[in-house]
């Protein structure tokens, strides 16, 4: 089905004001939420600076290390939840009797057998996506009492999941790829379902880590799986800290599923599905407290192809979503500061930093008691916070060009430093760097980058390779002393 026909085939989510966070709900502020002055909070997904009016500041502070929503705080809590600043915590819910497990499979009988053995007692539908070993899959599915849907031609996981959903009717859809390892499926489902206790949440996904298999690839992916999105809870938001979750293991509310995944996409269908849900007002949750395992590809060829395909999918998605697919998102001032540092122009960097500081001071609310201090903290922290991710984004998409430029004698040192920072930044949070992982990490980035450029050229999805630099005009006016006054920040 063409994308324009798929675009709005979802039921709109309830309005936030119609779905307040109920009193008695346990909540906690996001790990990155930071208070400034007497009525400002920064953080969320994407990052923002908000003014907290009246008694909102002490209420928000009471939730910092975990608290409970009390009567009268329901709508305020909902506002912070939808902005990624607050996370509700619900008790696990046994929804196994209300859940259809959908497993798309292509050829992999061994993995399917292992998964079905763990899913005894669940309502399971296996969709054979045109496998050559039709009989083997049918016998395996039959031996475990699951339901089999056979597709005559291989059409990709998106269509297979849709076919499975269309043949079932329970309240929840739990999509699990055949090669996912579920050690305790009952507790995994119950914890994922707890996130759907929020009526605005359409889907929830666990943390996906590498398997315990032996070998170089498995060893690397246990520490560096491309499906592993870290250990911090988040809502899924384009441009946010977690911009998508893999569909390898995804629990979806059927009433929000609509026409489901776009079958024309063989890769990137999860990003497209989740962003269309987001555009209809739904929330999607990443819950790293729930962990499942996924094996690495077994050979260099298949491993490289997987990474390359991940990058290639961004080209077609960029045609659909434009700036959301930009590989580099940065404001002009921050970019100018880091560029000046990179070019060893400390005075220019200091000047741009001063301009950014004055610009933020002019936008802070008049109630801010220490605007100079607040602006200095926010601007300084913002520059430091974006340096590593900026280098990482450059290497991830433009890495081959960085290496080519490093061949130039005058650029060699700077380019190698940039490449080194961008490569090593992936281990900043995990702190599990192993020297033997570095060649795999470089190969990972090169495969992804070549895929991005191939996809962008093939589909003319230029936003997949085009940086999104915000505030350029204002930054130039400020540097020349002609910055127009802007209204102060408000909530």
PyMOL commands that set and color helices and strands:
alter all, ss='L'
color gray80, all
select helices_A, chain A and resi 3-6+16-18+56-62+74-82+96-98+109-118+134-143+157-166+185-195+216-224+254-257+269-279+300-325+332-342+346-363+371-405+412-427+437-459+462-464+472-479
alter helices_A, ss='H'
color red, helices_A
select strands_A, chain A and resi 26-29+34-36+40-43+48-51+67-68+86-89+99-105+123-129+147-151+172-176+180-181+201-210+234-235+249-253+283-294+329-331+468-470
alter strands_A, ss='S'
color yellow, strands_A
deselect
rebuild
show_as cartoon
